[in-house]
Amino acid sequence: MTLQMFDLTGLRALITGSSQGIGYALAKGLAGAGAEIVLNGRDTTKLDVAAKTLADTGATVHQLPFDATDHHEVRAAVDGFENDIGPIDILINNAGMQHRTELQDFPPEAFEKLLQTNVASVFHVGQAVARHMIDRKRGKIINIASVQTSLARPGIAPYTATKGAVGNLTKGMATDWAKHGLQCNAIAPGYFDTPLNAALVADPEFTSWLEKRTPAGRWGDVDELVGAAVFLSSKASSFVNGHTLYVDGGITASL
């Protein structure tokens, strides 16, 4: 009976930025829990490869290419999918980017791009999907935050600002939408071996620092985010709202 609380059979999940990295790992993980998957990205070639690979595991997979930073494109894509295919029961706002430069030299155009990709996309896709969820009086929204939601590091101040905003936007979503039957939460990954962190993974000095700084003493594996995603997507989290769940090997717990 307890395990049935985590069963996602019969539910459909849209994951933005899911052609690779954390997004793809979460899509694969939710599929393993029974969910039907809607992959999203802007690069249709990469999306095709990801969809085929996931479908080969036995998952039911759809592709929904759109630019998550374009409000009108997002709305048209989500409304069209809901009308033509069916409801989106779970949304994971995963699309994101990084840019590393000392703050005094940070290009303003890079700052604007970070805001659009990491924050505005959460608003655009969250609003478009939530409008349908509200009508149905149910739905799960998970925003991908970061340890930078609560911590800062040199060279990534604007990224830190965007992830702080994601944490507070998650609280705002819960505050406005819980009364309509939605649960809106965030997952804050620590340092994971992903394409976004490739330069850091390849840097022996940074890896050495990370291993000493993190109580678990290592980089995270993207599959270690799946349990948190399944929990927040399932009935097991029916009274969890506005929460940011840190999956970080203990890095935010220690000095």
C-alpha positions in Angstrom: 0.0 0.0 0.0 2.8 2.4 0.9 4.6 1.9 -2.4 1.5 2.7 -4.3 1.7 6.2 -3.0 4.8 6.7 -5.2 3.2 5.0 -8.3 3.0 7.5 -11.3 1.1 5.1 -13.6 -1.5 7.0 -15.6 0.1 10.4 -15.1 1.8 12.5 -17.8 5.0 14.5 -17.0 6.5 17.4 -18.9 10.1 18.1 -18.2 11.7 21.2 -19.8 15.3 21.0 -21.0 15.1 17.3 -21.0 17.2 16.2 -24.0 20.3 15.6 -21.7 21.7 16.0 -18.2 19.4 16.3 -15.2 16.3 16.8 -17.3 16.8 13.5 -19.1 17.7 11.6 -15.9 14.5 12.9 -14.3 12.4 11.9 -17.4 13.9 8.4 -17.3 13.3 8.2 -13.6 9.6 9.2 -13.8 9.1 6.9 -16.7 10.4 4.1 -14.5 7.8 5.0 -11.9 5.1 4.6 -14.5 4.7 8.1 -15.9 4.1 9.0 -19.6 6.9 11.5 -20.6 6.8 14.7 -22.6 10.3 15.7 -23.5 11.1 19.4 -24.2 14.0 21.3 -25.7 14.9 23.7 -28.5 17.3 21.4 -30.4 15.0 19.0 -32.2 17.9 16.8 -33.2 19.0 16.2 -29.6 15.3 15.8 -28.7 14.8 13.1 -31.3 17.8 11.1 -30.0 16.7 11.5 -26.3 13.1 10.4 -27.2 14.3 7.4 -29.1 16.6 6.3 -26.3 13.9 6.7 -23.7 11.3 5.0 -25.9 13.7 2.0 -26.3 13.4 1.4 -22.5 9.7 0.9 -22.9 8.5 4.3 -21.9 5.7 6.2 -23.6 7.3 9.4 -24.9 6.1 12.6 -26.6 8.2 15.5 -27.9 7.1 19.1 -27.3 9.8 21.4 -28.7 9.4 25.1 -27.6 11.5 27.9 -26.3 10.8 28.1 -22.6 11.7 31.8 -22.6 9.1 32.8 -25.1 5.7 33.3 -23.4 3.5 33.1 -26.5 5.4 30.0 -27.8 5.1 28.3 -24.5 1.4 29.0 -24.2 0.6 27.8 -27.7 2.6 24.6 -27.2 1.1 23.7 -23.9 -2.5 24.6 -24.9 -2.1 22.6 -28.1 -0.8 19.6 -26.3 -3.5 19.6 -23.7 -6.1 19.9 -26.5 -4.7 17.3 -28.8 -3.1 14.7 -26.5 -4.3 15.2 -23.0 -3.5 16.6 -19.6 -0.1 17.4 -18.2 -0.3 16.1 -14.6 3.3 16.9 -13.6 5.6 19.7 -14.7 9.3 19.8 -13.9 10.8 23.2 -14.8 14.4 22.1 -15.5 15.6 24.4 -18.3 18.6 26.4 -17.2 22.0 27.8 -18.0 25.2 29.0 -16.4 27.7 31.8 -17.1 30.9 32.2 -15.1 32.5 35.6 -14.9 33.6 37.8 -12.0 30.7 40.1 -11.1 32.5 43.4 -11.9 33.1 42.1 -15.5 29.8 40.2 -16.0 28.3 41.1 -19.4 24.9 42.6 -19.1 23.6 40.6 -22.1 24.7 37.4 -20.3 22.8 38.6 -17.1 19.6 39.1 -19.1 20.0 35.7 -20.7 20.3 34.1 -17.3 17.2 35.9 -16.1 15.2 34.7 -19.1 16.4 31.1 -19.1 16.5 30.4 -15.3 13.7 32.5 -14.0 11.3 33.7 -16.7 11.0 30.2 -18.2 9.7 28.9 -14.8 7.0 31.6 -14.8 6.1 31.1 -18.5 5.8 27.3 -18.4 4.5 27.2 -14.9 1.7 29.6 -15.6 0.7 27.9 -18.9 0.5 24.4 -17.3 -1.0 25.6 -14.0 -4.0 27.2 -15.8 -5.1 23.7 -16.9 -4.2 22.1 -13.6 -6.3 24.6 -11.7 -9.3 23.7 -13.9 -8.8 20.0 -12.9 -8.1 20.9 -9.2 -4.9 18.8 -9.2 -1.3 19.0 -10.4 2.4 18.8 -9.4 4.9 21.4 -10.3 8.6 20.9 -9.5 11.1 23.7 -10.1 14.8 22.9 -10.3 16.6 25.2 -7.9 20.2 24.8 -6.8 22.5 24.9 -3.7 23.0 28.5 -5.1 19.4 29.1 -4.0 20.9 29.6 -0.5 24.7 29.8 -1.1 27.0 31.9 -3.3 30.4 31.2 -4.9 32.8 33.5 -6.7 32.2 34.2 -10.3 28.5 33.2 -10.5 26.6 36.0 -8.6 23.9 36.4 -11.3 23.3 32.7 -11.4 23.0 32.7 -7.6 20.4 35.5 -8.0 18.4 33.5 -10.5 18.3 30.4 -8.4 17.3 32.4 -5.3 14.4 33.8 -7.4 13.4 30.2 -8.3 13.2 29.3 -4.7 10.9 32.3 -3.9 8.8 31.8 -7.0 8.2 28.3 -5.9 6.9 29.6 -2.6 4.7 32.1 -4.5 3.3 29.3 -6.7 2.4 27.3 -3.6 0.9 30.3 -1.9 -1.4 31.1 -4.9 -2.1 27.6 -6.2 -2.3 25.3 -3.2 -6.0 26.2 -2.7 -6.6 24.9 -6.2 -5.2 21.4 -5.4 -1.7 22.0 -6.8 1.5 21.1 -5.0 4.5 23.3 -6.0 7.9 22.5 -4.7 11.6 22.7 -5.8 14.5 20.4 -5.9 17.9 22.0 -5.2 20.7 19.8 -6.6 24.2 20.2 -5.2 27.2 19.6 -7.5 26.4 17.0 -10.1 28.4 15.6 -13.0 26.4 17.1 -15.9 27.1 18.9 -19.2 26.5 22.2 -17.4 29.3 21.5 -15.0 31.7 19.9 -17.5 34.4 22.5 -17.0 34.3 22.1 -13.2 34.3 18.3 -13.4 37.4 18.5 -15.6 39.2 20.8 -13.2 41.2 18.8 -10.7 41.6 21.7 -8.3 37.8 22.4 -8.2 37.0 18.7 -7.8 39.5 18.5 -4.9 37.8 21.5 -3.2 34.4 20.0 -3.8 35.3 16.7 -2.3 36.6 18.4 0.9 33.7 20.8 1.1 30.9 18.2 0.6 30.3 15.9 3.6 29.6 13.1 1.2 33.0 13.7 -0.3 32.1 13.4 -4.0 30.2 14.7 -7.0 26.5 13.7 -7.2 25.2 11.3 -9.8 22.1 12.6 -11.7 20.2 9.3 -10.9 20.4 10.4 -7.2 17.9 13.1 -8.0 15.2 10.7 -9.2 13.9 9.7 -5.7 13.2 13.3 -4.8 11.4 13.9 -8.1 9.3 10.8 -7.8 8.3 11.7 -4.2 7.3 15.3 -5.2 5.4 14.0 -8.3 3.4 11.5 -6.4 0.6 11.2 -3.9 3.2 10.7 -1.2 3.8 14.5 -1.2 0.1 15.5 -1.1 0.6 17.9 1.8 4.1 19.2 0.9 3.9 22.7 -0.6 6.4 25.5 -1.2 9.3 23.4 0.0 12.8 23.3 -1.5 14.4 19.9 -1.1 18.2 20.0 -1.1 19.9 17.0 -2.7 23.5 18.0 -2.2 25.5 15.5 -0.2 25.2 17.7 2.9 27.0 20.8 1.4 24.3 23.3 2.7 24.3 21.6 6.1 28.0 22.2 7.0 30.7 24.9 7.1 
